[in-house]
Amino acid sequence: MDRIVLAYSGGLDPSIAIAWLAETFKAEVVTVTLDVGHGSELVEIRQRALALGAVRAHVIDVRDEFIRDYALPALQAGALYGDRAPMTTALTRPLIARKLVDVARMEGATAVAHGCAATSDDGIRLDTLIAALDPALRVIVPTRMWDMTRDEATRFANEHSVALPASFDGPFKTDANVWGRSTICSPAQDPWTEPSEDIYALTRAARDCPAQPAYVEIEFESGRPLRVNNIEMLPLEMIESVETIAGLHGVGRIDLISTRLTGGQAREIYEAPAAVVLHAAHRELQQLVMPSDLEQVSHALGRTYADLINGGQWFSPTRTAIDAFVRAVQPRVTGSIRLKLFKGDCRVAGRRSPYSQNEAAAAQASTPTSSSAAAGHGPGDGSIKLHS
């Protein structure tokens, strides 16, 4: 019997897909659920998959891997969607694709599947990423094949004892991981209307923030954040700590209109307290230590990097080439940035680095190659050196 590996989040469409795939392809279904820090009850999701007919249900903690191999490289590259929003949802898709392919090979599966909506950006991303990793592996997208209306999907779910989630047919679709949350509003939602506070889960409204600001010092070495307020932390611990402080002070909310890969526009609400703070600190430090022309190149490549992530091109040679550039320039991005967080505002309060342009200019001015030495005077004996 054939075996299909299904990316499983516990939602309605992938839950329906377990039974649908088994019936349609007469195949065994193996599910893969990744813990990227979204706070879901993973034990319950695994039990749900097995109860719905999966022969095996893999649950994998990839939080550290996601931060190390995806979030931090995107931070060092300065990848911000629309020059404003840290990459959140789209940044997990290459990791999901890689794990799907890895489990498919381990399980001897002939195909992988995902439950993304038929015309969604995520569906395009996963298709592209999986094809880049293993072009021979078949990708099945049930939502493009079963042609069910929402009422028919509800009926199919009831017939197969699939419980409908509380958010079924709600006005928002939210995706979360350790790097932040993104909420896509319904196309029917008026972009003139202020977002409801119900959307936010990680940040306080400005009116509810403390009356006194918080100061956070982020110390970087070669572009990687290592210490917060002089305390060295592991990356996951650092992100959780910065998220707590920044969220308390309302920092990390971004409301923008995005252009979909499938055409048209959608309103997206991002909530990424730690990512916003770390990107602000990294960007400021990079501007401090780089010549302006090099910083302009870095900034432009950061926008390209974000576009590659958004378009499902993580495994492209272009992204690999940009990573090589980033590795070459990041050793200079060493120093500390002090930020002031106050009622939703994040601004720089201080900056220092041994590689700052002012430090470099001062050091160059004090070397023997400047002033009298440049005129040919030796170091103290009054002699004159002639140069051909």
matplotlib code that plots the C-alpha trace (Angstrom):
import matplotlib.pyplot as plt

x = [0.0, 1.2, 2.1, 1.4, 3.1, 0.7, 1.7, -0.8, -1.6, -4.8, -7.1, -10.2, -8.8, -5.8, -8.1, -10.5, -7.5, -6.5, -9.7, -9.9, -6.4, -6.8, -10.1, -9.1, -5.6, -6.1, -3.0, -1.7, -1.4, 1.4, 1.2, 4.0, 3.4, 6.2, 6.6, 7.8, 6.7, 3.0, 1.7, -0.6, -1.4, 0.9, -0.1, -3.7, -2.9, -1.1, -3.9, -6.4, -4.4, -4.3, -8.0, -8.8, -7.0, -3.3, -1.1, 1.6, 1.8, 5.2, 5.5, 8.9, 10.3, 12.1, 12.2, 15.9, 16.5, 14.1, 15.9, 19.4, 18.9, 16.1, 15.3, 18.8, 20.0, 17.0, 17.9, 21.5, 20.4, 17.9, 15.0, 11.9, 8.7, 7.9, 10.9, 8.7, 7.7, 9.9, 9.3, 7.2, 4.8, 6.7, 9.9, 8.7, 7.7, 11.2, 11.6, 8.2, 9.1, 12.4, 10.8, 8.1, 10.7, 12.9, 10.0, 8.8, 12.2, 12.3, 8.8, 9.3, 6.4, 5.5, 4.0, 3.6, 0.5, -0.5, -3.8, -3.2, -6.1, -6.3, -5.2, -3.2, 0.4, 1.4, 0.3, 2.5, 5.4, 5.3, 4.9, 7.9, 10.0, 9.3, 10.0, 13.4, 14.3, 13.0, 11.6, 10.6, 8.4, 4.7, 2.9, -0.9, -3.0, -6.5, -8.1, -7.3, -8.8, -11.9, -13.8, -16.0, -17.9, -17.6, -21.0, -19.8, -16.6, -18.7, -20.8, -17.8, -16.3, -19.4, -19.6, -16.0, -16.3, -14.0, -14.7, -15.0, -12.5, -13.8, -12.3, -14.0, -15.1, -13.9, -12.9, -9.2, -6.6, -3.7, -0.3, 2.2, 5.7, 8.5, 9.4, 6.0, 2.3, 0.7, -3.1, -4.6, -7.9, -10.9, -11.1, -14.4, -12.7, -12.6, -8.9, -10.1, -11.4, -8.9, -8.0, -9.8, -7.7, -9.0, -6.4, -3.4, -2.0, 1.6, 1.4, -0.5, -2.4, -0.5, -3.1, -2.4, 1.4, 3.5, 3.9, 7.7, 9.8, 12.0, 15.6, 17.0, 20.6, 21.3, 24.9, 25.9, 28.9, 29.3, 25.7, 24.3, 22.6, 24.3, 23.4, 20.5, 21.3, 24.7, 23.1, 24.2, 21.3, 20.6, 18.7, 15.3, 15.6, 16.6, 13.6, 11.2, 12.7, 12.7, 9.2, 8.0, 9.6, 8.7, 5.1, 4.5, 5.4, 3.3, 6.2, 5.9, 2.6, 2.6, -0.4, 0.2, -1.4, 0.5, 0.4, -0.5, 1.5, -1.8, -2.7, -4.7, -4.0, -4.8, -4.5, -2.0, -1.5, 1.9, 2.8, 6.4, 7.8, 11.2, 11.8, 11.0, 13.4, 16.2, 15.8, 15.8, 19.0, 20.8, 19.9, 21.1, 24.4, 25.0, 24.5, 27.0, 29.8, 29.5, 30.5, 27.3, 27.8, 28.2, 25.2, 23.1, 24.0, 23.2, 19.8, 18.9, 19.9, 17.8, 14.7, 15.6, 16.1, 12.6, 11.1, 12.8, 11.4, 7.9, 8.0, 9.1, 12.6, 14.6, 16.5, 17.4, 21.1, 20.2, 19.5, 22.7, 24.7, 23.2, 24.1, 27.7, 27.7, 26.1, 28.8, 31.5, 30.2, 28.7, 32.0, 32.0, 28.4, 29.8, 28.8, 25.8, 22.6, 20.4, 16.7, 14.0, 10.6, 7.6, 3.9, 4.4, 7.4, 10.9, 13.7, 17.5, 18.9, 22.6, 25.0, 28.6, 31.0, 34.8, 34.1, 32.0, 32.9, 34.0, 36.2, 37.8, 38.4, 39.9, 42.2, 43.3, 44.1, 46.4, 48.4, 52.0, 50.7, 48.8, 50.0, 53.8, 54.3, 52.4, 54.9, 57.8, 59.0, 60.3, 59.1, 61.0, 64.5, 63.8, 64.9, 63.2, 62.3, 62.1, 59.6, 59.9]
y = [0.0, 3.5, 5.9, 9.7, 12.1, 14.9, 18.3, 18.4, 21.4, 20.1, 22.4, 21.5, 21.0, 18.9, 16.9, 16.2, 15.4, 12.4, 10.5, 11.9, 10.8, 7.4, 6.8, 8.5, 7.0, 3.8, 4.8, 4.9, 8.5, 9.6, 13.0, 15.5, 18.3, 20.7, 22.7, 26.1, 27.8, 28.4, 27.3, 24.6, 21.5, 19.1, 16.0, 16.6, 17.3, 13.9, 12.1, 13.8, 12.7, 9.1, 9.1, 10.4, 7.4, 8.3, 5.2, 7.3, 10.9, 12.5, 15.5, 17.3, 20.1, 22.3, 25.6, 25.7, 24.6, 27.3, 30.0, 28.9, 28.1, 30.4, 33.3, 34.4, 34.3, 36.4, 38.8, 39.1, 39.7, 42.4, 40.6, 42.7, 42.4, 45.7, 47.1, 46.9, 43.5, 40.6, 37.4, 35.2, 32.7, 32.4, 31.8, 28.5, 27.1, 26.0, 24.1, 22.5, 21.5, 20.0, 17.9, 16.7, 15.5, 14.0, 12.0, 10.9, 9.4, 7.8, 6.4, 5.2, 7.4, 8.1, 11.5, 14.4, 16.5, 19.7, 21.2, 24.8, 26.5, 25.9, 29.5, 30.5, 31.9, 29.1, 26.5, 28.1, 28.3, 24.7, 23.4, 25.4, 24.4, 20.7, 20.6, 22.3, 19.6, 16.5, 17.0, 13.4, 13.5, 13.9, 16.8, 16.3, 19.3, 18.0, 21.4, 21.7, 18.3, 17.7, 20.8, 20.9, 24.0, 24.9, 23.3, 20.1, 20.2, 20.6, 17.6, 15.5, 16.4, 15.4, 12.1, 11.3, 12.6, 15.5, 18.2, 21.7, 24.1, 27.1, 29.5, 27.8, 30.4, 33.2, 36.6, 36.1, 33.4, 33.5, 31.7, 31.8, 30.7, 31.7, 34.6, 36.2, 36.0, 37.0, 37.5, 37.7, 39.6, 38.5, 40.2, 41.6, 43.4, 47.2, 48.3, 51.7, 50.0, 49.9, 46.4, 45.0, 44.4, 40.8, 40.2, 40.8, 38.2, 39.2, 42.9, 45.4, 48.3, 51.6, 52.8, 49.7, 49.9, 50.9, 54.6, 54.3, 53.1, 50.0, 50.2, 47.0, 46.6, 44.1, 43.0, 41.5, 39.5, 39.1, 40.0, 37.5, 38.7, 37.1, 39.2, 41.2, 43.7, 42.0, 38.6, 35.9, 33.8, 31.0, 32.2, 30.7, 32.1, 35.5, 35.7, 34.7, 37.2, 40.1, 39.2, 39.5, 42.9, 44.4, 43.0, 44.5, 47.9, 47.5, 47.1, 44.8, 45.7, 46.2, 46.7, 46.6, 45.8, 42.9, 41.8, 38.2, 35.8, 34.8, 38.4, 41.0, 42.4, 41.5, 43.2, 41.5, 42.3, 41.3, 40.9, 40.2, 41.9, 40.2, 40.2, 43.9, 44.8, 42.6, 43.8, 47.5, 46.9, 44.9, 47.5, 50.4, 48.6, 47.7, 51.4, 52.3, 50.0, 50.0, 52.6, 54.1, 52.4, 49.0, 49.5, 50.5, 47.3, 45.3, 47.0, 46.3, 42.6, 42.4, 43.4, 40.8, 38.2, 39.0, 38.7, 35.3, 34.0, 35.4, 33.7, 30.3, 30.6, 29.8, 27.0, 29.2, 29.9, 33.6, 33.2, 31.1, 33.9, 36.5, 34.4, 34.3, 38.1, 38.4, 36.1, 38.3, 41.6, 40.4, 40.1, 44.0, 44.0, 43.7, 46.0, 47.1, 48.9, 50.3, 50.7, 52.6, 50.9, 53.0, 52.7, 50.9, 52.9, 51.4, 53.9, 53.9, 55.4, 54.5, 52.7, 51.6, 49.4, 49.0, 49.0, 52.3, 54.6, 57.3, 54.9, 53.8, 57.4, 58.3, 55.2, 56.0, 59.6, 58.5, 56.1, 57.0, 57.1, 60.3, 63.9, 64.1, 60.5, 61.0, 63.8, 61.5, 62.1, 59.1, 58.2, 60.7, 61.0, 63.8, 61.7, 61.9, 58.8, 59.0, 56.9, 56.1]
z = [0.0, -0.8, 2.0, 2.0, 4.4, 5.4, 7.0, 9.9, 12.0, 13.6, 11.6, 9.6, 6.1, 7.1, 9.5, 6.6, 4.4, 6.5, 5.7, 2.2, 1.2, 2.7, 0.8, -2.5, -2.9, -0.9, 1.0, 4.5, 5.9, 8.1, 9.7, 10.6, 13.1, 13.9, 17.1, 16.0, 19.1, 18.2, 21.6, 20.2, 22.3, 20.4, 22.3, 21.5, 17.9, 17.7, 19.3, 17.0, 13.9, 15.1, 16.0, 12.5, 10.9, 10.6, 10.9, 12.5, 13.8, 14.1, 16.4, 16.1, 18.2, 15.7, 17.7, 18.1, 14.5, 13.2, 15.2, 14.3, 10.6, 9.5, 11.9, 12.7, 9.1, 8.2, 11.0, 9.9, 6.3, 7.4, 5.8, 6.4, 4.3, 2.8, 4.7, 7.8, 9.0, 10.2, 8.3, 10.4, 8.7, 5.4, 7.2, 8.7, 5.3, 4.1, 7.4, 7.0, 3.5, 4.6, 7.4, 5.1, 2.6, 5.3, 6.9, 3.5, 2.7, 6.2, 5.8, 2.2, 1.1, -2.5, -1.9, 0.5, 1.1, 2.7, 3.7, 2.5, 0.8, -2.9, -4.0, -0.9, -0.9, 1.5, -0.9, -3.6, -1.2, -0.1, -3.7, -4.8, -1.7, -1.9, -5.6, -4.9, -2.4, -4.2, -7.7, -7.9, -4.9, -5.7, -4.0, -3.3, -2.4, -1.4, -1.4, -5.1, -5.9, -3.8, -5.0, -1.9, -0.8, 2.9, 3.5, 1.8, 3.8, 7.0, 6.0, 5.2, 8.5, 10.4, 8.5, 9.5, 13.1, 12.5, 15.1, 13.7, 15.2, 17.1, 14.5, 11.6, 9.0, 11.3, 9.9, 10.6, 9.9, 12.4, 12.1, 15.0, 15.8, 18.2, 15.9, 15.9, 14.7, 11.5, 11.1, 7.6, 7.6, 5.5, 2.1, 3.3, 6.2, 5.6, 5.6, 6.9, 10.1, 13.1, 14.0, 17.0, 20.2, 20.0, 17.3, 19.5, 21.9, 22.5, 23.0, 25.2, 23.8, 24.4, 27.0, 29.1, 29.0, 32.0, 32.6, 32.7, 29.8, 29.7, 28.4, 26.7, 25.7, 23.0, 22.5, 19.1, 18.0, 14.3, 13.8, 16.2, 19.4, 22.4, 25.5, 26.8, 29.5, 30.0, 30.5, 28.0, 26.8, 24.4, 21.3, 22.3, 25.9, 24.5, 22.1, 24.9, 27.3, 24.8, 23.7, 27.3, 27.9, 24.5, 24.6, 28.0, 26.5, 23.4, 21.0, 17.9, 16.2, 12.4, 10.2, 6.5, 3.1, 1.4, -2.2, -2.6, -4.7, -6.3, -7.1, -5.2, -1.8, 1.8, 5.1, 7.5, 11.1, 12.4, 16.1, 16.7, 19.8, 19.9, 16.2, 15.9, 18.7, 17.5, 13.9, 15.1, 17.1, 14.3, 11.7, 13.8, 14.7, 11.0, 10.0, 12.7, 11.6, 7.8, 5.2, 3.7, 0.3, 1.8, 4.1, 1.1, -0.7, 2.5, 2.8, -0.8, -0.4, 2.7, 0.7, -1.9, 0.9, 2.2, -1.2, -1.7, 1.6, 0.7, -2.7, -1.4, -2.9, 0.3, -1.5, -4.5, -5.5, -5.0, -1.3, -1.0, -2.6, -0.4, 2.7, 1.5, 1.3, 4.7, 6.2, 4.8, 6.3, 9.6, 11.6, 11.8, 13.2, 16.7, 19.6, 21.6, 21.0, 23.8, 23.0, 24.8, 24.8, 25.7, 24.9, 21.6, 20.5, 20.1, 19.5, 19.9, 23.1, 22.6, 20.4, 20.6, 18.7, 18.3, 14.5, 14.4, 11.6, 14.1, 16.0, 12.7, 11.6, 15.0, 14.8, 11.3, 12.3, 15.1, 13.0, 11.7, 8.1, 8.9, 9.4, 9.7, 8.9, 5.6, 4.8, 5.2, 8.7, 10.6, 14.1, 16.2, 14.7, 12.3, 9.3, 6.0, 4.0, 0.3, -1.6, -5.2]

ax = plt.figure().add_subplot(projection="3d")
ax.plot(x, y, z, "-o")
ax.set_aspect("equal")
plt.show()
